[in-house]
């Protein structure tokens, strides 16, 4: 079986004639606080809704707020968690 020819190791040239230097790859890391904040928002939202349904009438602040607002507060935390999840890499 024939052996393929070896390629010459030549430096690539740019269109302007200068030497080509490869660009550094972009960093796709997310900040270190994204994951803990995301998990915290998920747990706060879930915990708020569960506590509201289990003991909402016994907690003074939750009792004074309408049910729609209480559920909306819990889902707002979950929504913030989902927003942070889109930023996490």
C-alpha positions as CSV (number, residue, x, y, z in Angstrom):
1,X,0.0,0.0,0.0
2,X,1.4,3.4,-0.9
3,X,2.4,5.8,1.9
4,X,1.0,9.3,1.8
5,X,3.4,12.2,1.4
6,X,4.2,14.3,4.5
7,X,2.9,17.8,4.7
8,X,5.3,20.6,5.0
9,X,5.0,22.6,8.2
10,X,4.6,26.1,6.8
11,X,3.4,29.1,8.7
12,X,0.2,30.5,7.3
13,X,0.2,34.0,5.9
14,X,-2.5,36.6,6.1
15,X,-3.9,38.5,3.1
16,X,-1.8,41.5,4.1
17,X,1.4,39.4,4.0
18,X,1.9,39.3,7.8
19,X,2.2,36.1,9.8
20,X,-1.0,34.5,11.0
21,X,-1.5,34.1,14.7
22,X,-4.5,32.1,15.9
23,X,-7.0,33.9,18.1
24,X,-7.4,32.7,21.7
25,X,-10.7,30.8,22.2
26,X,-13.5,32.7,24.0
27,X,-14.1,31.8,27.6
28,X,-17.5,30.3,28.0
29,X,-17.4,30.0,31.8
30,X,-20.1,31.5,33.9
31,X,-19.5,33.4,37.1
32,X,-19.1,31.2,40.2
33,X,-22.2,32.7,41.8
34,X,-24.7,31.6,39.1
35,X,-25.2,28.0,40.1
36,X,-25.7,28.6,43.8
37,X,-28.0,31.5,43.1
38,X,-30.0,29.4,40.7
39,X,-30.5,26.5,43.1
40,X,-31.3,28.9,45.9
41,X,-34.0,30.6,43.9
42,X,-35.5,27.3,42.9
43,X,-35.6,26.1,46.5
44,X,-36.9,29.4,47.8
45,X,-39.8,29.4,45.3
46,X,-40.7,25.8,45.9
47,X,-40.4,26.2,49.7
48,X,-42.6,29.3,49.6
49,X,-45.4,27.6,47.7
50,X,-45.2,24.5,49.8
51,X,-45.2,26.4,53.1
52,X,-48.1,28.5,51.8
53,X,-50.2,25.5,51.0
54,X,-49.3,23.6,54.2
55,X,-49.3,26.4,56.8
56,X,-50.3,29.6,55.0
57,X,-53.3,30.3,57.3
58,X,-51.1,30.1,60.4
59,X,-48.4,32.5,59.2
60,X,-49.6,36.1,59.7
61,X,-48.0,37.7,56.6
62,X,-49.1,34.9,54.3
63,X,-52.6,35.0,55.7
64,X,-52.9,38.8,55.0
65,X,-51.9,38.4,51.3
66,X,-54.2,37.0,48.7
67,X,-53.7,33.5,47.5
68,X,-52.9,34.7,44.0
69,X,-50.1,36.9,45.3
70,X,-48.7,34.2,47.5
71,X,-48.4,31.7,44.6
72,X,-47.1,34.5,42.3
73,X,-44.3,35.2,44.8
74,X,-43.2,31.5,44.8
75,X,-43.4,31.3,41.0
76,X,-41.4,34.5,40.7
77,X,-38.5,32.9,42.6
78,X,-38.8,29.8,40.3
79,X,-38.8,32.1,37.3
80,X,-35.7,33.9,38.4
81,X,-34.1,30.5,38.9
82,X,-35.0,29.5,35.3
83,X,-33.6,32.9,34.0
84,X,-30.3,32.2,35.9
85,X,-30.3,28.6,34.4
86,X,-30.1,30.1,30.9
87,X,-26.9,32.0,31.9
88,X,-25.2,28.9,33.5
89,X,-22.6,27.1,31.3
